[in-house]
Amino acid sequence: MKRAPVAIVVLAGIVAGVGAGYYFTRPEAPPPPELAVLYGEPRPLPEFSLVDQAGHGFDRGRLLGRWTFLYFGFVNCPDICPTTLATLAEAGKALSDLPARDRPDVAFVSVDPGRDTPQVLARYVAHFDPSFAGVTGDAGSLDVLARALGVAVIIGPPAADGSYAVDHSAAIFLVDPEARATALFGMPQTAATIARDYRRIVAAR
């Protein structure tokens, strides 16, 4: 009759030992992002139909299986857009040691389709990184994607010379391999911070 308590004590010790071993050997969770704001739940993107700088279709399917930075801007942007694309190019270099499957793509989505043709975008994005996609399409199709991400776009009235101003959100969006918006990067953005946050987000998957 005295053996049962002894067996229970031995079993409890084994369970405790296994639990302690797991606690002390389990990998540590990556620290939270410094700049990126994570969505509570990733947001699936809707179906959309755009084209890249080579005239190839750019739709939701192009985002599957890869991590992608999406940035909305326009070629005639005087400061924020070229600065952001240069920052993303530097962040890409900082992530070049990752396995190919984990290195992020970058897609520059024009909010000025009237001027930003595929040919214009081809010259523009190549200046920053030849691997960047330059994306455009008709205003309605662009609006589908912009609205899904909460991107605000305001096109001003034309001036006497036909030029016009374009105001838009400056956030960078990170889309996961399931074509879901996972995080956004607000201002101020630096290549080092984006690269560190990207590693943490991917490691936490």
Secondary structure, DSSP 4 states (H G I P E B T S, - for coil): --HHHHHHHHHHHHHHHHHHHHHHHSPPPPPPPSS-EEEEEEEEPPP-EEE-TTS-EEEGGGGBTS-EEEEEE-TT-SSHHHHHHHHHHHHHHHTTTS-GGGSPEEEEEES-TTT--HHHHHHHHHHH-TT-EEEB--HHHHHHHHHHHT--EEEPPP-TTS---EEE---EEEE-TBSEEEEEE-SS--HHHHHHHHHHHHHT-
